[in-house]
Amino acid sequence: MTLEEAITDLTKRILAISPEAVIRVIRTSSNEASLRAYAAAEHEATIKDATWEQTFKLLTEQDLDLSVIFYDITNLPKEGSLEEAG
């Protein structure tokens, strides 16, 4: 699996749980990325449950280091803001 395929897979998992989620991806290398999932607070546990095992499997079996970081959508920063660059 490529990094892009893994990002697409995780994005689909998140959106299946929270269709209104906003997902921002930060790629740090050819095999590493962070997905920031801004979604309703009540979806946090379900999103974490749906992505944790897959991210662990990608790391151990595919050498792809992806993390899914959950944020309450009410804290969504504007695109291009300093918070977004972090």
N, C-alpha and C positions, 0 to 999 in steps of 0.2 A: 504494500500500500504506500502511496506517496503522501507527502505532507498535505497536499491540496485535497486528496481524497479523504484523509483523516479529518481535516477541517470541515469538509462537506458533511461527513458522517455525523460528527459531533453537533454541527449546526442543525441538522435535521432532527436529531434526538431532542435538542433543546426546544426547537420550534414545535415539535409534536406535543410537548407538554405545555408550552406557553407561546401560542401563535403570535402574540403581541410583543414578544421579546425583541430587544435590539441587541445584536451581537457584533462586537468589534474585535477584529483579529489583529494581533501584533506578532509579526514573524520576526524571530531573532536570528535564525540561521536556516540552513536548508533542511534541518530535521527538528526544529524547535519553534513552537508558537504558543501564544497565550490567547485564549478566547475569553473575552469579557462579556458575560451574559447579564444584560439588564432586563429584569423581569419582575413580575409581581412577587411581593414578599412571600406569599403563600405557596409559591412554586419552588422555593429554594431547596427544600429537602428532596423533592421529586427530581429536580434537575441534577442535583448532586448524586442521587442514587442512580440515575440513568446514564451518567457520564463517568463516574469514578472508575468502575471496573474496566471500561473501554480504554480510558487513558492509561491505566496501569498495564493493560494488555499491549497497547501500542508501544509503550516504553520497553517492556520486557521482551516482546516478540518481534517488533519492527524497528527498534531503536529510534522511535519518534517520540519526542518529549513534548507533550501537549498538556496544558493546564486549562481548566475551566474555572474561572473566577466569577462568583455570583455577586451581583449588586442589585439592590432594590431599584426598580426603574424610576422611582421618584428622585433618585440621585444621578440621573443620566446627565453627564456633562455635555456641553456643546461640542460638536466635532471640531477638532483642531485646538481645543483648549489645552492648557498645560497639564491638567489632570489626565487628559487622554494620552499624552505623550509618555507618561510614566509607565 
